[in-house]
């Protein structure tokens, strides 16, 4: 039995049960000369599944010097193996969905027999 194909099929079925089309906006920095250059770009739309993750806590309120932001880290995302989703110290992905803005906190690949078959990402919803 081909477990890689089977797991890819499972992920595709799971996404198809409640699909969401999102367009990721990427901000990052890359090496240029002796320093870094900041860049921004919009990626093509992808179909994912957004769901309530395991770390559902009550939303936090961040009161900065200008305004107040409510942060909710209860959401996660499931994507297929072709998704270009990143999070790290040099790149920040975000997207809008149903009136809310989500930021990708971390991305974990699903790996079967050394092959990436999909991705799970933890999200932060900012109101």
ABEGO torsion letter per residue (X at the ends): XBAAAAAAAAAAAAAAABBBBBBBBBBBBBBBEABBBBBBBBBBBBBBBBBBBAABBBBBBBBBABEBBBBBAABBBBBBAABBBBBEAABBBBBBBGGBBBBBABBBBBBBGGBBAEBBBBBBBBX
